[in-house]
Amino acid sequence: MEKQLEYPYPKELFDADGYPTDEALEYIRNWGYEKEGDEMVFGKFFSSGNYDELIEYVKGLWNYGEHAYKHEDGMFELHTIGWSGNESIIYELKNTILWSMKFRAQLSGGHYYFRLDSKCGYDWNVVKEESKW
């Protein structure tokens, strides 16, 4: 049997200062992958294709939760608002199946966009503006 990442659900989600605990951040790795030596090891939820549980978990950790949106049309947005705890969550998400398959755009200032459903009408085409200088 292949080795599999399996991080337990954390006993505490937040520390005394309101930041996600290390265990809370590690739990995200259940949807991720890590390299151990020459081998890739995948989390127990990596291949499930079900992002809803991960998204709900992340929304529960997200400070300024009103800046984590899952739209009915299949768009998911995360806005860190400059809070380092939210940036720690983003760091963990970058090695997940959600990031690998659904990440679409990042804007400076901590804005991240995911397309969960191919029917999502949002278009990420960037139009280059002519320089005013």
C-alpha positions in Angstrom: 0.0 0.0 0.0 1.2 3.5 -0.9 2.0 5.8 2.0 -0.7 8.4 2.5 -0.7 11.7 4.4 -3.3 11.7 7.2 -3.3 14.6 9.6 -5.9 14.4 12.4 -8.6 16.9 12.9 -7.1 19.5 15.3 -8.1 19.7 19.0 -7.7 23.4 18.9 -8.3 25.5 15.8 -7.0 28.8 17.2 -4.2 29.8 19.6 -4.7 32.4 22.4 -4.1 35.3 19.9 -6.7 34.0 17.5 -4.3 32.6 14.9 -4.8 29.1 13.4 -2.8 26.6 15.3 -0.1 24.6 13.5 -2.3 21.5 13.8 -5.2 23.4 12.2 -3.0 24.4 9.3 -1.5 20.9 8.9 -5.1 19.5 8.6 -5.3 21.3 5.2 -2.5 18.9 4.0 -5.0 16.1 3.9 -6.0 17.6 0.5 -2.4 18.2 -0.5 0.8 16.5 -1.4 4.4 16.5 -0.1 7.7 15.2 -1.3 9.4 12.8 0.9 12.8 12.0 -0.6 12.2 11.0 -4.2 8.6 10.1 -3.6 5.4 12.2 -3.8 3.0 11.4 -0.9 -0.7 12.5 -1.2 -3.2 13.4 1.4 -6.2 11.1 2.2 -8.6 13.5 0.5 -6.4 14.5 -2.4 -8.1 12.5 -5.2 -11.7 12.8 -3.9 -12.5 15.8 -6.1 -14.7 17.1 -3.3 -13.6 20.6 -2.5 -16.6 21.6 -0.4 -15.3 20.1 2.8 -11.9 21.9 2.4 -13.6 25.2 1.5 -15.9 25.0 4.5 -12.9 24.2 6.8 -10.9 27.1 5.4 -13.8 29.5 5.7 -14.0 28.4 9.4 -10.4 29.4 9.9 -10.5 32.6 7.8 -10.3 35.8 9.8 -12.5 38.4 8.3 -14.8 35.6 7.1 -16.9 38.0 5.1 -13.9 38.1 2.8 -14.1 34.4 1.9 -16.9 33.9 -0.7 -18.3 30.9 -2.4 -20.6 32.0 -5.1 -23.6 30.0 -6.5 -22.1 30.2 -10.0 -19.0 28.3 -9.0 -16.5 31.1 -8.1 -14.6 31.0 -4.8 -12.7 34.1 -3.6 -10.3 34.5 -0.7 -9.1 38.0 0.4 -6.4 37.9 3.1 -6.9 41.6 4.2 -3.2 41.5 5.0 -3.7 39.3 8.1 -0.8 36.9 8.5 -3.0 34.1 9.8 -4.9 34.2 6.4 -1.6 34.2 4.6 -0.6 31.1 6.5 -3.7 29.4 5.2 -2.9 30.4 1.6 0.6 29.0 2.1 -0.9 25.6 3.0 -3.5 25.7 0.2 -0.8 26.1 -2.4 0.0 22.4 -2.2 -3.6 21.1 -2.4 -5.7 19.7 -5.2 -7.9 22.7 -4.9 -5.0 25.0 -5.8 -3.7 22.6 -8.5 -7.0 22.2 -10.3 -9.1 25.2 -9.5 -6.9 28.2 -8.9 -7.3 30.8 -11.6 -6.0 34.2 -10.5 -4.2 36.2 -7.9 -4.2 40.0 -7.6 -1.6 41.9 -5.5 -2.9 42.7 -2.1 -3.8 39.1 -1.2 -6.7 38.4 -3.5 -7.1 34.8 -4.7 -9.7 33.4 -7.2 -10.8 29.8 -7.9 -13.2 28.4 -10.5 -15.0 25.5 -8.9 -17.6 25.0 -11.7 -16.8 25.2 -15.4 -20.2 27.0 -15.8 -18.9 29.9 -13.8 -19.4 32.9 -16.0 -16.5 34.9 -14.8 -13.8 35.6 -17.4 -10.2 36.1 -16.3 -9.0 37.6 -19.6 -6.7 40.5 -18.8 -6.8 43.5 -21.0 -3.5 45.4 -21.1 -4.0 49.1 -20.7 -1.9 51.5 -22.8 0.7 53.2 -20.7 -0.2 56.8 -19.8 3.5 57.7 -19.3 
